[in-house]
Amino acid sequence: MLKNKKIIITGAASGIGKEIVNQCLREGASVIACDMNEQALHHLSSMYGHEGLHTYQLDVSKYEEVASFFLNMESEHSDVDGLVNNAGIYLAKNIMDYHVDEIDKVLDINVKGFVYFSQMFGKKLIQRQRKGVIVNMSSVSGIEGSSDAIYGLSKAAILGLTKSCAMNFSPYIRVNAVAPTMVHTPMMETIPDWRKEEYASHQLIDTPVMPEDVADTVVFLLSEKSKHYTGATFDINNGGYLR
């Protein structure tokens, strides 16, 4: 479905991001995998050893690093046409236990990182009147609330960013969001047990959501099969929250 596509994926070296890389490569895309963990990026390269995989170490919350990355894109990957904003952190803290530096860290990565990449990707394509796609990783926490209020805030912000960018980047770039429920990744181990049980009790489908299930939806949204979708949020929550 993604033959001849070139896609940037942030937070690409672990969890959901890693599975998105896997499926994009399998579907014929070239992937530019970004992550701040250099060791994990090396592991990603050794796992896939794919000529279509390019890795870049950067911190999405640092504007200068993102700007430098996109400057490199001009010479190395000028034909990029997809972006998956996936990098994010979850501290699993009550809002009353947050320190100011922790608030800044979550919002810098989970919100500003998405803004920086969206802005620079949008400029790059629109200046050339090229068609493209952005997929933003939100969460059920951004829709229904989170036991970690700062994380929930960050994921709700992404839904607003998605709709606004869909308007601002039209008609060249389609922008959609994916909002999964709990997904079986290492991050899930930090969610309080009571919250896991609450999520599970609402679900109409008893099969756990896995990273590959989320990646299936991301691949669909990156492909031409979703050509009539923009500004939309795709819930992956086993029917847990019907709206």
C-alpha positions in Angstrom: 0.0 0.0 0.0 2.9 2.4 0.5 5.2 1.6 -2.4 7.2 4.7 -3.4 6.3 6.5 -0.2 8.9 8.1 2.0 7.8 8.5 5.6 9.3 10.2 8.7 8.4 8.4 12.0 9.3 10.0 15.4 9.7 7.9 18.5 10.6 5.1 16.0 12.9 2.9 18.0 10.5 1.3 20.5 6.9 0.4 21.2 4.2 1.5 18.7 6.8 3.5 16.7 8.9 0.4 16.1 6.0 -1.6 14.8 4.9 1.3 12.5 8.5 1.2 11.1 8.2 -2.5 10.5 4.9 -2.4 8.7 5.8 0.7 6.6 8.9 -1.1 5.4 6.9 -4.3 4.7 4.4 -2.2 2.7 7.2 -0.9 0.5 7.8 2.5 2.0 11.2 4.1 2.7 11.4 5.1 6.4 13.2 7.9 8.1 13.2 6.8 11.7 13.8 9.5 14.4 14.5 8.8 18.1 16.5 10.3 20.9 17.8 6.9 21.9 20.9 6.2 19.8 21.4 2.7 21.1 17.8 1.8 20.3 18.2 3.2 16.8 21.3 1.0 16.2 19.2 -2.0 17.4 16.4 -1.0 14.9 18.9 -0.8 12.1 20.4 -4.2 13.0 16.9 -5.8 13.2 15.7 -4.7 9.8 18.9 -4.1 7.9 16.7 -2.6 5.2 18.1 -0.4 2.5 14.9 1.7 2.8 15.5 2.5 6.5 17.4 5.7 7.5 17.9 6.6 11.2 18.4 10.0 12.8 19.1 10.7 16.5 17.3 13.8 17.7 15.2 15.2 20.5 11.8 16.3 19.1 11.4 18.9 21.8 14.5 20.9 20.7 13.5 23.3 17.9 17.1 23.7 16.6 17.5 19.9 16.3 14.3 19.6 14.4 15.2 22.5 12.1 18.6 21.0 11.4 16.9 17.6 10.6 14.6 19.2 8.0 17.5 21.1 6.5 19.2 17.8 6.0 16.0 16.5 4.4 16.4 19.0 1.6 19.5 17.4 0.3 19.0 13.8 1.4 15.2 13.1 1.2 13.6 16.0 -0.6 10.8 13.6 -1.8 9.5 12.8 1.7 5.6 12.7 1.7 4.5 11.2 5.0 5.0 12.1 8.7 4.0 10.0 11.8 4.2 12.1 14.9 4.6 9.4 17.5 7.3 10.4 20.0 5.9 10.8 23.5 6.4 10.2 27.2 4.1 9.2 30.1 5.2 9.7 33.7 2.2 8.1 35.4 1.9 10.8 38.0 -0.9 12.6 39.8 -1.1 16.2 38.8 -0.4 17.2 42.4 2.9 15.4 42.4 4.3 17.0 39.2 7.3 19.3 39.5 7.5 22.2 37.0 10.4 20.7 35.1 8.3 17.5 34.6 5.4 19.5 33.3 7.6 21.2 30.8 9.2 17.9 29.7 5.9 16.2 29.0 4.4 19.2 27.1 7.7 19.9 25.2 7.9 16.3 23.9 4.2 15.4 23.6 2.9 18.8 22.2 5.8 21.0 21.0 7.5 18.1 19.3 4.3 17.5 17.2 4.0 21.2 16.5 7.6 21.6 15.3 7.5 18.6 13.0 4.1 19.5 11.6 5.1 23.1 11.0 8.3 22.2 9.1 6.9 19.3 7.2 3.9 21.4 6.2 6.2 24.2 4.9 8.3 21.8 3.0 5.5 20.2 1.1 3.2 23.2 0.6 6.0 25.4 -0.8 6.4 22.8 -3.5 2.7 22.1 -3.8 3.3 18.4 -3.0 0.7 16.1 -1.6 1.4 14.4 1.7 0.0 12.9 4.9 0.4 13.5 8.6 -0.7 10.9 11.2 -0.7 12.1 14.8 -0.6 9.7 17.7 -3.1 10.8 20.4 -4.7 8.5 23.0 -8.0 7.6 24.6 -6.6 9.7 27.4 -7.0 12.8 25.3 -10.7 12.0 24.8 -11.9 10.5 28.1 -9.3 11.9 30.5 -6.3 10.4 32.2 -5.2 9.5 35.7 -2.1 11.5 34.7 -3.7 14.9 33.9 -0.6 16.4 32.2 -0.4 13.4 29.8 -4.2 13.6 29.2 -3.8 17.4 28.5 -1.0 16.7 26.0 -3.0 14.1 24.1 -6.2 16.3 24.0 -4.0 19.0 22.5 -3.0 16.7 19.7 -6.7 16.3 18.7 -7.0 20.1 18.3 -3.7 20.3 16.4 -4.9 17.6 14.0 -8.1 19.4 13.1 -6.4 22.8 12.8 -3.5 21.5 10.6 -6.1 19.7 8.4 -7.6 23.1 7.7 -4.3 25.0 7.4 -2.6 22.4 5.2 -5.5 21.8 2.8 -5.6 20.8 0.0 -2.1 19.4 0.0 -1.7 17.5 3.2 -4.2 15.3 4.9 -3.9 15.2 8.7 -5.5 12.6 10.9 -5.1 11.3 14.5 -5.1 7.8 16.0 -6.3 7.5 19.6 -5.6 4.0 21.0 -6.7 2.6 24.3 -4.1 0.8 26.4 -1.6 -0.9 24.1 0.6 -3.8 25.2 3.9 -1.9 25.3 6.4 -1.2 28.1 4.5 2.1 28.8 1.5 0.0 29.9 3.4 -1.2 32.9 3.3 2.3 34.4 -0.5 2.7 34.2 -2.2 2.2 37.6 -3.9 -1.2 38.0 -7.3 0.5 38.8 -7.2 2.4 35.6 -6.3 -0.7 33.5 -9.3 -2.5 35.1 -11.6 0.5 34.4 -10.5 0.6 30.7 -11.0 -3.1 30.3 -14.4 -3.1 32.0 -15.8 -0.8 29.3 -14.5 -2.7 26.3 -16.9 -4.7 24.0 -14.1 -6.7 22.4 -12.0 -8.8 24.7 -8.9 -9.0 22.5 -6.0 -6.8 23.8 -4.9 -4.0 21.5 -1.3 -4.7 20.3 1.2 -2.4 18.6 0.6 -4.1 15.3 -3.1 -3.2 15.5 -2.3 0.4 15.9 0.3 0.2 13.1 -2.4 -1.3 10.8 -4.5 1.9 11.2 -1.5 4.2 10.7 -0.5 2.4 7.5 -4.1 2.8 6.2 -4.1 6.5 7.0 -0.7 6.9 5.2 -2.0 5.1 2.1 -4.3 6.2 -0.7 -7.0 4.0 0.7 -7.7 6.8 3.2 -7.7 9.6 0.6 -11.0 11.1 1.7 -10.1 11.3 5.4 -8.7 14.5 7.0 -9.2 16.1 10.4 -10.5 12.8 11.7 -9.7 10.9 14.9 -9.6 7.1 14.7 -10.4 5.4 18.0 -8.8 2.1 18.6 -10.5 1.2 21.9 -12.4 -2.1 21.5 -15.6 -0.2 21.6 -14.8 0.9 25.1 -16.1 4.4 24.7 -19.0 4.9 22.3 -19.6 8.5 21.3 
